[in-house]
Amino acid sequence: MSAAADPPVDQTRVWADPDQTGVFADGDTAAGGYGFAPTDSTEHPALNAVGDYRIAAKLGEGGMGAVFRAVRGKDGREVALKVLSRQVVQRPGFRQRFHREAQAMSRLTHPNIVRYLAAGEVNGLVYLAMELVDGGSVADRVKADKKLSVADALAVGVAAGRALEYIHRKQIVHRDVKPDNLLLTAAGEVKLADLGLAKATDDTDVSLTGTGTGMGTPLYAPPEQIRDAKRADARSDLYALGGVIYFALTGEPPFGAGANFLELVTAKEKGVYPLASAKNPKVPAEVDRLLFKLLAKPPELRYQSAAEFLQDAKRAGFTADRLSPAGG
């Protein structure tokens, strides 16, 4: 089924802002991924300001646009500002996807989820303002440390599991859980970011994905999602979480490290991977068991809810949800 055409958007349209009609979330209490990779690229023209937001620095960039450190004019608050490239805005469906991300995040307030502050369009620039998380991502931390301690890797799992439990209760499936989308604060808090691929499980028309099209990051997405993103459900997010924990423990994903796409898909369809304890002797058997259930190929053999995973993690002695200080 083809996606509906994008509705016209006024040059000053505000989709959601705490000071405008249609408030969805704001607060004055309190960069890694935000869906884009760090870059020094100059592909996207330099910006000085977007509406009320003064640009301070570029944090990352991808095919859809860029994310900036910015300062909100009305109160001087630092934020992360995601801005679509002008070329992308003109493509059918991309504005709708970006708008959907803002709508999804407007429903979410949780300590382990990046808080979204405002979204809209000004002078042809589509933007999304978010809480600024300054400690990099889980991917950055693993790259620096080669691997995390068992305690820290499971703290990532517990924190992300709590975030997933919350969004799943809100009938939202993330569909792109990966190390780059788990951001860290200086205090070691873990925050789930980038709802750009999120699907509302109670609205079959919310997704821009056509049947038979896979979305997400193949290294972490489960086989059913790679085949068809519309089949993704809460158990798909838990499979991806298993991959993140495995990566944190070993420094590489469970399937397809260094493989091409076909080899990766074949490995996932077989469902066989080296035990984390074989890659990292410090990993105890109970963690291998947690991963075995998270990474089961058939969704019916996985944890059926994040709450179920968190309960098993607690039985195994893992309840902490913050990482130790970087370099500690």
C-alpha contacts under 8 A as a table, 3 or more apart, distances in Angstrom:
res1	aa1	res2	aa2	distance
1	M	210	G	5.91
1	M	211	T	7.22
2	S	210	G	6.73
3	A	93	G	6.79
3	A	208	L	5.70
3	A	209	T	7.89
3	A	210	G	7.82
4	A	93	G	7.65
5	A	92	P	6.56
5	A	93	G	6.92
6	D	92	P	6.53
6	D	93	G	6.28
6	D	95	R	7.00
6	D	96	Q	6.15
9	V	13	R	6.41
9	V	121	E	7.78
10	D	13	R	5.02
10	D	121	E	7.68
11	Q	121	E	6.20
11	Q	122	V	5.11
11	Q	123	N	5.13
11	Q	124	G	5.88
12	T	120	G	7.81
12	T	121	E	5.88
12	T	122	V	4.73
12	T	123	N	6.75
13	R	120	G	5.90
13	R	121	E	5.44
13	R	122	V	6.74
14	V	17	D	6.72
14	V	20	Q	7.46
14	V	119	A	6.37
14	V	120	G	4.09
14	V	121	E	6.05
14	V	122	V	8.00
15	W	22	G	7.37
15	W	99	H	7.58
15	W	102	A	7.94
15	W	118	A	7.56
15	W	119	A	5.34
15	W	120	G	4.52
15	W	121	E	7.59
16	A	20	Q	7.11
16	A	21	T	7.69
16	A	22	G	5.74
16	A	23	V	5.65
16	A	24	F	6.06
16	A	102	A	7.70
16	A	117	L	8.00
16	A	118	A	5.11
16	A	119	A	5.05
16	A	120	G	6.41
17	D	20	Q	5.32
17	D	21	T	7.56
17	D	22	G	7.01
17	D	23	V	5.37
17	D	24	F	6.73
17	D	25	A	7.39
17	D	26	D	7.73
17	D	117	L	6.69
17	D	118	A	4.35
17	D	119	A	6.36
17	D	120	G	7.92
18	P	21	T	7.96
18	P	22	G	7.84
18	P	23	V	4.78
18	P	24	F	6.58
18	P	25	A	6.18
18	P	26	D	5.61
18	P	117	L	7.35
18	P	118	A	6.92
19	D	23	V	6.93
20	Q	23	V	6.12
24	F	106	S	5.24
24	F	107	R	7.43
24	F	118	A	7.93
25	A	106	S	6.12
25	A	116	Y	7.06
25	A	117	L	5.90
25	A	118	A	7.55
26	D	116	Y	7.62
26	D	117	L	5.25
26	D	118	A	7.76
27	G	30	A	7.53
27	G	117	L	7.74
28	D	77	R	7.84
30	A	131	E	7.21
31	A	34	Y	7.55
31	A	59	L	6.57
31	A	80	A	7.78
31	A	132	L	6.59
31	A	133	V	5.06
31	A	134	D	4.35
31	A	135	G	5.95
31	A	136	G	4.82
31	A	137	S	7.28
31	A	183	L	7.21
32	G	37	A	7.92
32	G	38	P	7.56
32	G	59	L	7.40
32	G	60	G	7.98
32	G	133	V	7.08
32	G	134	D	6.90
32	G	135	G	6.83
32	G	136	G	3.90
32	G	137	S	4.84
32	G	140	D	7.78
32	G	180	D	7.16
32	G	181	N	7.92
32	G	183	L	5.83
32	G	184	L	7.70
33	G	36	F	5.30
33	G	37	A	5.86
33	G	38	P	7.38
33	G	60	G	7.28
33	G	136	G	7.26
33	G	137	S	6.23
33	G	180	D	5.06
33	G	181	N	5.52
33	G	182	L	7.54
33	G	183	L	6.84
33	G	193	A	7.65
34	Y	67	V	7.23
34	Y	82	K	7.87
34	Y	180	D	7.79
34	Y	181	N	6.27
34	Y	193	A	5.69
34	Y	194	D	5.40
35	G	62	G	7.96
35	G	180	D	7.35
35	G	181	N	6.36
35	G	193	A	7.31
35	G	194	D	5.26
35	G	196	G	7.77
36	F	60	G	5.26
36	F	61	E	5.00
36	F	62	G	5.09
36	F	66	A	6.72
36	F	67	V	6.92
37	A	59	L	7.98
37	A	60	G	4.83
37	A	61	E	5.48
37	A	62	G	6.26
38	P	59	L	5.77
38	P	60	G	3.84
38	P	61	E	6.24
39	T	59	L	7.19
39	T	60	G	5.16
39	T	61	E	5.96
40	D	60	G	7.93
41	S	44	H	7.63
41	S	61	E	7.56
42	T	45	P	6.58
42	T	46	A	7.45
44	H	65	G	7.28
44	H	66	A	7.61
44	H	85	S	6.88
47	L	50	V	7.48
47	L	55	I	6.58
48	N	54	R	6.13
48	N	55	I	5.16
48	N	56	A	7.78
49	A	52	D	7.25
49	A	53	Y	5.52
49	A	54	R	4.33
49	A	55	I	5.19
50	V	53	Y	5.15
50	V	54	R	6.52
50	V	55	I	7.43
50	V	122	V	7.08
50	V	125	L	7.35
50	V	127	Y	7.87
51	G	54	R	7.90
51	G	122	V	6.18
52	D	72	R	5.87
52	D	73	G	5.23
52	D	74	K	7.22
53	Y	70	A	5.90
53	Y	71	V	5.43
53	Y	72	R	4.58
53	Y	73	G	5.82
54	R	70	A	5.32
54	R	71	V	5.10
54	R	72	R	6.48
54	R	73	G	6.91
55	I	58	K	7.95
55	I	68	F	6.56
55	I	69	R	6.27
55	I	70	A	4.37
55	I	71	V	6.55
56	A	68	F	7.15
56	A	69	R	5.46
56	A	70	A	5.11
56	A	71	V	7.04
57	A	68	F	5.58
57	A	69	R	5.13
57	A	70	A	7.04
58	K	61	E	7.87
58	K	66	A	7.33
58	K	67	V	6.15
58	K	68	F	4.26
58	K	69	R	6.11
59	L	66	A	7.64
59	L	67	V	5.57
59	L	68	F	5.09
59	L	69	R	6.36
60	G	66	A	5.71
60	G	67	V	5.34
60	G	68	F	7.05
61	E	64	M	7.87
61	E	65	G	5.86
61	E	66	A	4.07
61	E	67	V	6.20
62	G	65	G	5.50
62	G	66	A	6.13
64	M	84	L	5.65
64	M	85	S	6.06
64	M	88	V	5.99
65	G	82	K	7.47
65	G	83	V	5.73
65	G	84	L	4.24
65	G	85	S	4.45
65	G	88	V	7.56
66	A	82	K	5.86
66	A	83	V	5.51
66	A	84	L	6.53
66	A	85	S	7.32
67	V	80	A	6.52
67	V	81	L	5.36
67	V	82	K	4.19
67	V	83	V	6.10
68	F	80	A	5.59
68	F	81	L	5.02
68	F	82	K	6.39
68	F	83	V	7.91
69	R	78	E	6.92
69	R	79	V	5.93
69	R	80	A	4.86
69	R	81	L	6.25
69	R	132	L	7.50
70	A	78	E	5.65
70	A	79	V	5.34
70	A	80	A	6.07
70	A	81	L	6.22
71	V	76	G	5.54
71	V	77	R	5.50
71	V	78	E	4.48
71	V	79	V	6.08
72	R	75	D	6.08
72	R	76	G	5.08
72	R	77	R	5.23
72	R	78	E	6.35
72	R	79	V	7.09
73	G	76	G	5.41
73	G	77	R	7.65
78	E	131	E	7.96
78	E	132	L	6.61
79	V	129	A	6.33
79	V	130	M	5.69
79	V	131	E	5.34
79	V	132	L	4.67
80	A	129	A	5.82
80	A	130	M	5.09
80	A	131	E	6.03
80	A	132	L	4.84
80	A	133	V	7.84
81	L	127	Y	6.63
81	L	128	L	5.66
81	L	129	A	4.52
81	L	130	M	6.24
82	K	127	Y	5.47
82	K	128	L	5.03
82	K	129	A	6.37
82	K	130	M	7.90
83	V	125	L	6.73
83	V	126	V	5.72
83	V	127	Y	4.45
83	V	128	L	6.57
84	L	88	V	6.48
84	L	89	V	6.45
84	L	125	L	6.75
84	L	126	V	5.63
84	L	127	Y	6.56
85	S	88	V	5.28
85	S	89	V	6.39
85	S	125	L	7.49
86	R	89	V	5.15
86	R	90	Q	6.73
86	R	124	G	7.06
86	R	125	L	6.62
87	Q	90	Q	5.53
87	Q	91	R	7.06
88	V	91	R	5.30
88	V	94	F	6.56
88	V	95	R	7.96
89	V	92	P	7.88
89	V	94	F	6.13
89	V	95	R	5.62
89	V	126	V	7.41
90	Q	94	F	7.83
90	Q	95	R	7.91
91	R	94	F	6.03
91	R	95	R	7.78
92	P	95	R	7.44
93	G	96	Q	5.08
93	G	97	R	6.19
93	G	208	L	6.85
94	F	97	R	5.01
94	F	98	F	6.22
95	R	98	F	5.08
95	R	99	H	6.00
95	R	126	V	7.72
96	Q	99	H	5.00
96	Q	100	R	6.02
97	R	100	R	4.98
97	R	101	E	6.31
97	R	196	G	6.69
97	R	197	L	7.73
97	R	207	S	7.84
97	R	208	L	6.85
98	F	101	E	5.10
98	F	102	A	6.60
98	F	196	G	6.50
99	H	102	A	5.23
99	H	103	Q	6.32
99	H	119	A	7.92
100	R	103	Q	4.97
100	R	104	A	6.04
100	R	196	G	7.52
100	R	206	V	7.66
101	E	104	A	5.14
101	E	105	M	6.14
101	E	194	D	7.90
101	E	195	L	5.42
101	E	196	G	5.01
101	E	197	L	7.51
101	E	198	A	6.99
102	A	105	M	5.20
102	A	106	S	6.01
102	A	116	Y	7.51
102	A	118	A	7.85
102	A	119	A	6.34
102	A	128	L	7.10
103	Q	106	S	5.13
103	Q	107	R	7.06
104	A	107	R	5.78
104	A	108	L	7.32
104	A	172	I	7.69
104	A	195	L	7.20
104	A	198	A	7.41
104	A	200	A	7.84
105	M	108	L	5.22
105	M	115	R	7.56
105	M	116	Y	6.22
105	M	195	L	7.04
106	S	116	Y	6.82
107	R	170	K	7.86
108	L	113	I	7.71
108	L	115	R	7.65
108	L	167	I	7.23
109	T	113	I	7.12
109	T	115	R	6.72
110	H	113	I	5.40
110	H	115	R	7.82
110	H	163	A	7.02
110	H	166	Y	7.59
111	P	114	V	7.77
111	P	163	A	7.99
111	P	191	K	7.23
112	N	159	A	6.26
112	N	160	A	6.86
112	N	162	R	7.22
112	N	163	A	5.41
112	N	189	E	7.36
112	N	190	V	5.77
112	N	191	K	4.23
112	N	192	L	6.03
113	I	163	A	6.19
113	I	190	V	7.94
113	I	191	K	4.57
113	I	192	L	4.56
113	I	193	A	6.31
114	V	130	M	6.93
114	V	131	E	5.94
114	V	133	V	7.70
114	V	191	K	5.50
114	V	192	L	5.89
114	V	193	A	5.42
115	R	130	M	5.72
115	R	131	E	5.10
116	Y	128	L	7.54
116	Y	129	A	6.08
116	Y	130	M	4.18
116	Y	131	E	6.08
117	L	128	L	7.68
117	L	129	A	5.33
117	L	130	M	5.20
117	L	131	E	6.94
118	A	128	L	5.92
118	A	129	A	5.09
118	A	130	M	7.18
119	A	126	V	7.72
119	A	127	Y	5.60
119	A	128	L	4.30
119	A	129	A	6.07
120	G	126	V	5.84
120	G	127	Y	5.61
120	G	128	L	6.72
121	E	124	G	6.19
121	E	125	L	5.33
121	E	126	V	4.28
121	E	127	Y	6.04
122	V	125	L	5.28
122	V	126	V	6.68
133	V	136	G	7.35
133	V	183	L	6.64
133	V	184	L	6.55
133	V	185	T	5.64
134	D	184	L	7.01
134	D	185	T	5.71
134	D	186	A	6.75
135	G	183	L	6.93
135	G	184	L	4.75
135	G	185	T	4.56
135	G	186	A	5.16
135	G	188	G	7.97
136	G	140	D	5.98
136	G	141	R	7.27
136	G	183	L	5.81
136	G	184	L	5.65
136	G	185	T	7.50
137	S	140	D	5.03
137	S	141	R	6.33
137	S	179	P	6.66
137	S	180	D	5.51
137	S	181	N	6.91
137	S	182	L	5.57
137	S	183	L	4.13
137	S	184	L	5.47
138	V	141	R	5.01
138	V	142	V	6.15
138	V	179	P	4.99
138	V	180	D	6.25
138	V	181	N	7.87
138	V	182	L	5.74
138	V	183	L	6.19
138	V	184	L	6.81
138	V	248	A	7.65
139	A	142	V	5.25
139	A	143	K	6.08
139	A	179	P	4.71
139	A	180	D	5.22
139	A	182	L	7.97
140	D	143	K	5.06
140	D	144	A	6.22
140	D	180	D	7.60
141	R	144	A	5.16
141	R	145	D	6.08
141	R	148	L	7.96
141	R	326	A	7.55
142	V	145	D	5.07
142	V	146	K	5.12
142	V	147	K	5.05
142	V	148	L	6.30
142	V	248	A	6.19
142	V	251	G	6.35
143	K	146	K	5.33
143	K	147	K	7.49
143	K	251	G	7.56
145	D	148	L	6.67
145	D	327	G	7.70
146	K	250	T	7.81
146	K	251	G	5.62
147	K	247	F	7.68
147	K	248	A	5.56
147	K	249	L	5.49
147	K	250	T	5.54
147	K	251	G	4.88
148	L	151	A	7.94
148	L	152	D	5.90
148	L	153	A	5.66
148	L	248	A	5.41
148	L	249	L	5.50
148	L	250	T	7.71
148	L	251	G	7.99
149	S	152	D	5.19
149	S	153	A	6.07
149	S	249	L	6.74
150	V	153	A	5.16
150	V	154	L	6.12
150	V	249	L	6.36
150	V	282	K	7.21
150	V	283	V	6.31
151	A	154	L	5.33
151	A	155	A	6.07
151	A	318	F	7.48
151	A	320	A	7.91
151	A	323	L	7.87
152	D	155	A	4.83
152	D	156	V	6.31
152	D	322	R	7.27
152	D	323	L	5.00
152	D	324	S	6.69
153	A	156	V	5.20
153	A	157	G	6.47
153	A	245	I	5.73
153	A	248	A	5.31
153	A	249	L	5.92
154	L	157	G	4.72
154	L	158	V	6.03
154	L	245	I	6.68
154	L	318	F	6.57
154	L	320	A	7.81
154	L	321	D	7.81
155	A	158	V	5.08
155	A	159	A	6.05
155	A	318	F	7.29
155	A	319	T	7.21
155	A	320	A	5.29
155	A	321	D	4.26
155	A	322	R	5.57
155	A	323	L	6.17
156	V	159	A	5.31
156	V	160	A	5.97
156	V	190	V	6.48
156	V	245	I	7.07
156	V	321	D	6.37
156	V	322	R	7.16
156	V	323	L	7.27
157	G	160	A	5.24
157	G	161	G	5.72
157	G	241	L	6.82
157	G	242	G	7.88
157	G	244	V	7.73
157	G	245	I	5.97
157	G	321	D	7.78
158	V	161	G	4.90
158	V	162	R	6.15
158	V	310	L	6.48
158	V	313	A	7.57
158	V	318	F	7.53
158	V	319	T	6.61
158	V	320	A	6.99
158	V	321	D	5.51
159	A	162	R	5.21
159	A	163	A	6.40
159	A	189	E	7.96
159	A	190	V	6.03
159	A	191	K	7.61
159	A	320	A	7.98
159	A	321	D	4.76
159	A	322	R	7.34
160	A	163	A	4.98
160	A	164	L	6.13
160	A	182	L	7.65
160	A	190	V	7.05
160	A	191	K	7.23
160	A	192	L	6.55
160	A	241	L	7.52
161	G	164	L	5.04
161	G	165	E	6.01
161	G	238	L	7.86
161	G	241	L	7.64
161	G	306	A	5.65
161	G	307	A	7.69
161	G	309	F	7.54
161	G	310	L	6.66
162	R	165	E	5.02
162	R	166	Y	6.27
162	R	306	A	7.15
162	R	307	A	7.75
162	R	310	L	7.63
163	A	166	Y	5.19
163	A	167	I	6.37
163	A	191	K	7.86
163	A	192	L	6.83
164	L	167	I	5.16
164	L	168	H	5.86
164	L	174	H	7.85
164	L	237	D	7.60
164	L	306	A	6.38
165	E	168	H	5.29
165	E	169	R	6.28
165	E	305	S	7.21
165	E	306	A	4.95
165	E	307	A	6.12
166	Y	169	R	5.27
166	Y	170	K	6.56
167	I	170	K	4.88
167	I	171	Q	6.45
167	I	172	I	5.30
167	I	173	V	6.95
167	I	174	H	7.90
168	H	171	Q	4.89
168	H	172	I	5.11
168	H	173	V	6.10
168	H	234	A	6.37
169	R	172	I	7.39
171	Q	200	A	5.70
171	Q	201	T	5.14
171	Q	202	D	6.29
172	I	198	A	6.50
172	I	199	K	5.61
172	I	200	A	4.56
172	I	201	T	5.73
173	V	198	A	5.53
173	V	199	K	5.22
173	V	200	A	6.45
173	V	201	T	6.79
173	V	232	A	7.44
173	V	233	D	5.93
173	V	234	A	5.75
173	V	237	D	6.94
174	H	177	V	6.61
174	H	195	L	6.07
174	H	197	L	6.46
174	H	198	A	4.43
174	H	199	K	6.61
174	H	237	D	6.51
175	R	197	L	5.94
175	R	198	A	5.86
175	R	199	K	7.45
175	R	215	M	7.53
175	R	216	G	5.88
175	R	221	A	7.41
175	R	229	A	7.97
175	R	232	A	6.88
175	R	236	S	7.10
175	R	237	D	5.96
176	D	181	N	7.70
176	D	194	D	7.91
176	D	195	L	7.81
176	D	197	L	6.57
176	D	198	A	7.78
176	D	216	G	4.83
176	D	217	T	6.17
176	D	220	Y	7.83
176	D	221	A	7.12
176	D	237	D	7.48
176	D	240	A	7.67
177	V	181	N	6.34
177	V	182	L	7.69
177	V	192	L	7.99
177	V	220	Y	7.25
177	V	221	A	7.88
177	V	237	D	6.34
177	V	240	A	5.67
177	V	241	L	6.35
177	V	244	V	7.78
178	K	181	N	5.43
178	K	182	L	6.79
178	K	217	T	7.47
178	K	220	Y	6.33
178	K	240	A	6.70
178	K	241	L	7.19
178	K	243	G	7.77
178	K	244	V	5.86
179	P	182	L	5.40
179	P	244	V	5.83
180	D	183	L	7.14
181	N	192	L	5.97
181	N	193	A	5.04
181	N	194	D	6.26
182	L	190	V	6.26
182	L	191	K	5.49
182	L	192	L	4.73
182	L	193	A	6.06
183	L	190	V	5.66
183	L	191	K	5.06
183	L	192	L	6.36
183	L	193	A	6.89
184	L	187	A	7.86
184	L	188	G	5.78
184	L	189	E	5.50
184	L	190	V	4.84
184	L	191	K	6.29
185	T	188	G	5.22
185	T	189	E	5.19
185	T	190	V	6.78
185	T	191	K	7.99
186	A	189	E	7.43
186	A	325	P	7.50
187	A	322	R	7.63
187	A	323	L	7.78
187	A	325	P	6.92
188	G	322	R	4.95
188	G	323	L	4.50
188	G	324	S	6.16
188	G	325	P	6.29
189	E	321	D	7.07
189	E	322	R	4.91
189	E	323	L	6.66
190	V	321	D	7.39
190	V	322	R	6.62
190	V	323	L	7.87
194	D	197	L	7.71
195	L	198	A	5.00
197	L	215	M	7.40
197	L	216	G	7.06
198	A	207	S	7.89
199	K	206	V	6.68
199	K	207	S	5.93
200	A	203	D	5.47
200	A	204	T	7.38
200	A	206	V	6.51
200	A	207	S	7.76
201	T	204	T	6.83
201	T	233	D	7.53
203	D	206	V	5.66
204	T	207	S	6.97
205	D	208	L	7.76
207	S	230	K	7.97
209	T	213	T	6.25
209	T	214	G	7.73
209	T	215	M	7.59
209	T	229	A	6.84
209	T	230	K	6.98
210	G	213	T	5.58
210	G	230	K	7.63
211	T	228	D	6.13
211	T	229	A	7.41
211	T	230	K	6.36
212	G	227	R	6.22
212	G	228	D	4.45
212	G	229	A	7.23
212	G	230	K	7.83
213	T	226	I	7.63
213	T	227	R	6.66
213	T	228	D	4.92
213	T	229	A	5.95
213	T	230	K	7.88
214	G	225	Q	5.79
214	G	226	I	4.52
214	G	227	R	5.49
214	G	228	D	4.69
214	G	229	A	4.53
214	G	230	K	7.95
215	M	225	Q	7.02
215	M	226	I	6.60
215	M	228	D	7.71
215	M	229	A	5.49
216	G	221	A	6.21
216	G	225	Q	7.88
216	G	226	I	7.68
216	G	229	A	7.94
217	T	220	Y	5.75
217	T	221	A	5.74
218	P	221	A	5.04
218	P	222	P	7.72
218	P	226	I	6.63
218	P	261	F	7.82
218	P	264	L	7.82
218	P	265	V	7.96
219	L	253	P	6.81
219	L	255	F	6.82
219	L	256	G	6.85
219	L	264	L	7.38
220	Y	239	Y	7.55
220	Y	240	A	4.79
220	Y	241	L	7.85
220	Y	243	G	5.64
220	Y	244	V	7.31
220	Y	253	P	7.50
221	A	225	Q	6.23
221	A	226	I	6.44
221	A	236	S	7.05
221	A	237	D	7.77
221	A	239	Y	7.15
221	A	240	A	5.45
222	P	225	Q	5.48
222	P	226	I	6.39
222	P	236	S	5.90
222	P	239	Y	6.09
222	P	240	A	6.66
222	P	268	K	7.41
222	P	297	K	7.39
223	P	226	I	5.12
223	P	227	R	6.29
223	P	265	V	7.10
223	P	268	K	6.13
223	P	269	E	6.30
223	P	297	K	7.17
224	E	227	R	5.20
224	E	228	D	6.15
224	E	229	A	7.40
224	E	231	R	6.34
224	E	232	A	6.87
224	E	236	S	7.94
225	Q	228	D	4.96
225	Q	229	A	4.43
225	Q	230	K	7.15
225	Q	231	R	5.94
225	Q	232	A	5.25
225	Q	236	S	7.14
226	I	229	A	6.38
226	I	265	V	7.97
228	D	231	R	5.74
228	D	232	A	7.64
229	A	232	A	5.47
232	A	235	R	7.57
232	A	236	S	5.45
232	A	237	D	7.84
233	D	236	S	5.30
233	D	237	D	6.97
234	A	237	D	5.30
234	A	238	L	6.55
234	A	304	Q	7.58
234	A	305	S	6.73
234	A	306	A	7.87
235	R	238	L	4.95
235	R	239	Y	6.28
235	R	299	P	6.13
235	R	302	R	6.76
235	R	303	Y	6.75
235	R	304	Q	5.93
235	R	305	S	6.68
236	S	239	Y	5.14
236	S	240	A	6.45
236	S	299	P	7.34
237	D	240	A	5.10
237	D	241	L	6.17
238	L	241	L	4.82
238	L	242	G	6.24
238	L	294	L	5.92
238	L	295	L	7.90
238	L	302	R	7.92
238	L	303	Y	7.29
238	L	305	S	7.80
238	L	306	A	6.87
239	Y	242	G	5.09
239	Y	243	G	6.56
239	Y	294	L	5.03
239	Y	295	L	4.97
239	Y	296	A	7.41
239	Y	302	R	7.59
240	A	243	G	5.03
240	A	244	V	6.37
240	A	295	L	7.77
241	L	244	V	4.97
241	L	245	I	6.28
241	L	294	L	7.42
242	G	245	I	5.23
242	G	246	Y	6.15
242	G	291	L	5.57
242	G	294	L	5.10
242	G	295	L	5.74
243	G	246	Y	5.05
243	G	247	F	6.06
243	G	253	P	5.94
243	G	254	P	6.11
243	G	295	L	7.18
244	V	247	F	5.04
244	V	248	A	6.16
244	V	253	P	7.24
245	I	248	A	5.03
245	I	249	L	6.25
245	I	291	L	7.88
246	Y	249	L	5.14
246	Y	250	T	6.08
246	Y	251	G	7.80
246	Y	252	E	7.34
246	Y	253	P	6.29
246	Y	254	P	6.32
246	Y	276	A	6.30
246	Y	291	L	7.34
247	F	250	T	5.24
247	F	251	G	4.91
247	F	252	E	4.64
247	F	253	P	4.73
247	F	254	P	6.98
248	A	251	G	5.71
248	A	252	E	7.58
249	L	276	A	6.95
249	L	280	N	6.95
249	L	283	V	7.52
250	T	253	P	7.76
250	T	276	A	6.51
250	T	279	K	5.93
250	T	280	N	5.97
252	E	257	A	6.43
253	P	256	G	7.12
253	P	257	A	6.08
254	P	257	A	7.40
254	P	273	Y	5.74
254	P	274	P	6.98
255	F	264	L	6.38
255	F	267	A	6.27
255	F	268	K	6.47
255	F	273	Y	6.16
256	G	259	A	4.80
256	G	260	N	7.43
256	G	263	E	6.68
256	G	264	L	4.46
256	G	265	V	7.98
256	G	267	A	6.70
257	A	264	L	7.97
259	A	262	L	7.94
259	A	263	E	5.67
259	A	264	L	5.85
260	N	263	E	5.37
260	N	264	L	6.12
261	F	264	L	5.00
261	F	265	V	6.18
262	L	265	V	5.21
262	L	266	T	6.11
263	E	266	T	5.07
263	E	267	A	6.12
264	L	267	A	5.16
264	L	268	K	6.28
265	V	268	K	5.10
265	V	269	E	6.12
266	T	269	E	5.10
266	T	270	K	6.31
267	A	270	K	5.17
267	A	271	G	6.23
267	A	272	V	6.80
267	A	273	Y	7.92
268	K	271	G	4.83
268	K	272	V	7.20
268	K	297	K	7.37
269	E	297	K	7.15
270	K	297	K	7.96
271	G	295	L	7.97
271	G	296	A	6.97
271	G	297	K	5.50
274	P	278	A	6.51
274	P	279	K	7.37
275	L	278	A	5.21
275	L	279	K	6.88
275	L	288	D	6.51
276	A	279	K	5.19
276	A	280	N	5.98
276	A	283	V	6.59
276	A	288	D	6.33
277	S	280	N	4.80
277	S	281	P	4.91
277	S	282	K	6.69
277	S	283	V	4.79
277	S	284	P	6.72
277	S	285	A	7.40
277	S	288	D	6.82
278	A	281	P	6.11
280	N	283	V	5.85
281	P	284	P	7.73
283	V	287	V	6.51
283	V	288	D	7.33
284	P	287	V	5.55
284	P	288	D	6.75
285	A	288	D	5.04
285	A	289	R	6.31
286	E	289	R	4.99
286	E	290	L	6.34
286	E	316	A	6.41
287	V	290	L	4.98
287	V	291	L	6.23
287	V	316	A	7.83
288	D	291	L	5.14
288	D	292	F	6.02
289	R	292	F	4.98
289	R	293	K	6.48
290	L	293	K	5.50
290	L	294	L	6.30
290	L	309	F	7.68
290	L	312	D	7.42
290	L	313	A	7.29
291	L	294	L	4.94
291	L	295	L	5.82
292	F	295	L	5.36
292	F	296	A	6.02
293	K	296	A	5.32
293	K	301	L	6.81
293	K	302	R	4.93
293	K	303	Y	6.25
294	L	302	R	5.30
294	L	303	Y	6.09
294	L	309	F	7.96
295	L	302	R	6.85
296	A	299	P	6.84
296	A	301	L	6.01
296	A	302	R	5.45
297	K	301	L	7.56
297	K	302	R	7.81
298	P	301	L	5.55
298	P	302	R	7.00
299	P	302	R	5.29
299	P	304	Q	7.88
300	E	303	Y	7.81
300	E	304	Q	7.14
301	L	304	Q	7.97
303	Y	306	A	7.07
303	Y	308	E	6.15
303	Y	309	F	5.99
304	Q	308	E	6.81
305	S	308	E	5.28
305	S	309	F	6.71
306	A	309	F	5.07
306	A	310	L	6.16
307	A	310	L	5.05
307	A	311	Q	6.12
308	E	311	Q	5.13
308	E	312	D	6.44
309	F	312	D	5.22
309	F	313	A	6.14
310	L	313	A	4.95
310	L	314	K	6.09
311	Q	314	K	5.12
311	Q	315	R	6.34
312	D	315	R	5.01
312	D	316	A	6.30
313	A	316	A	5.04
313	A	317	G	6.40
313	A	318	F	5.20
313	A	319	T	6.98
314	K	317	G	4.97
314	K	318	F	4.95
314	K	319	T	5.46
315	R	318	F	7.36
324	S	328	G	6.44
325	P	328	G	5.20
